[in-house]
């Protein structure tokens, strides 16, 4: 695995002129479709962010439900055992 990484790094990261050449080639290849591609990438990122936000909300709701169920189980167990939350042992 490390040998493959060193082979890739042997070529180095493209510098200034290389990036300019890459951009010119990309413009020649994609040309008129570039705004359409950028728009679709933007829409994809927006949908991805919405999905992440919805997943976080769902996770928080599930965690809340689990806490409530746990509390209910503890209270039911205490009631079944005849324990009272308000009693104090002095």
C-alpha positions in Angstrom: 0.0 0.0 0.0 2.7 2.5 0.9 4.6 1.7 -2.3 1.5 2.8 -4.3 1.3 6.0 -2.4 5.0 6.8 -3.0 4.5 6.1 -6.7 1.7 8.6 -6.9 3.5 11.2 -4.9 6.6 10.8 -7.1 4.8 12.8 -9.8 3.9 15.5 -7.3 0.9 17.8 -7.1 0.1 19.9 -10.1 1.6 23.4 -9.9 0.3 26.7 -11.3 0.8 26.2 -15.0 -0.5 22.6 -14.8 -3.7 23.8 -13.2 -4.1 26.4 -16.0 -3.6 23.7 -18.7 -6.1 21.4 -16.9 -8.7 24.3 -16.8 -8.2 25.1 -20.5 -8.7 21.4 -21.4 -11.8 21.2 -19.2 -13.2 24.3 -20.9 -12.5 22.8 -24.3 -14.1 19.5 -23.4 -17.1 20.8 -21.5 -17.5 24.2 -23.1 -21.2 25.1 -23.2 -22.2 22.4 -20.8 -20.1 23.9 -17.9 -22.9 26.1 -16.5 -25.3 23.2 -16.7 -22.8 20.9 -14.9 -22.1 23.5 -12.2 -25.9 24.0 -11.7 -26.4 20.2 -11.3 -23.5 20.0 -8.9 -25.0 22.8 -6.8 -28.4 21.1 -6.7 -26.8 17.8 -5.7 -25.0 19.5 -2.9 -28.2 21.2 -1.7 -30.0 17.9 -1.7 -27.1 16.2 0.1 -27.2 18.9 2.8 -30.9 18.5 3.2 -30.5 14.8 3.6 -27.8 15.2 6.3 -30.1 17.7 8.1 -33.0 15.3 8.0 -30.9 12.5 9.2 -29.7 14.5 12.2 -33.2 15.5 13.1 -34.3 11.9 12.9 -31.4 10.8 15.1 -32.3 13.4 17.7 -36.0 12.3 17.6 -35.0 8.6 18.1 -32.6 9.5 20.9 -35.4 11.4 22.6 -37.9 8.5 22.2 -35.3 6.1 23.6 -34.8 8.3 26.7 -38.5 8.5 27.2 -39.0 4.8 26.9 -36.1 4.2 29.3 -37.6 6.5 31.8 -41.0 4.8 31.5 -39.4 1.4 32.0 -37.6 2.6 35.1 -40.7 4.2 36.5 -42.8 1.1 35.8 -40.2 -1.1 37.4 -40.1 1.1 40.5 -43.9 1.0 40.7 -43.9 -2.8 40.3 -41.3 -3.1 43.1 -43.3 -0.8 45.4 -40.6 1.8 45.5 -41.5 5.4 45.9 -39.5 8.2 44.4 -40.5 10.7 47.1 -39.3 8.5 50.1 -36.1 9.4 51.9 -34.0 7.1 53.9 -32.8 8.8 57.0 
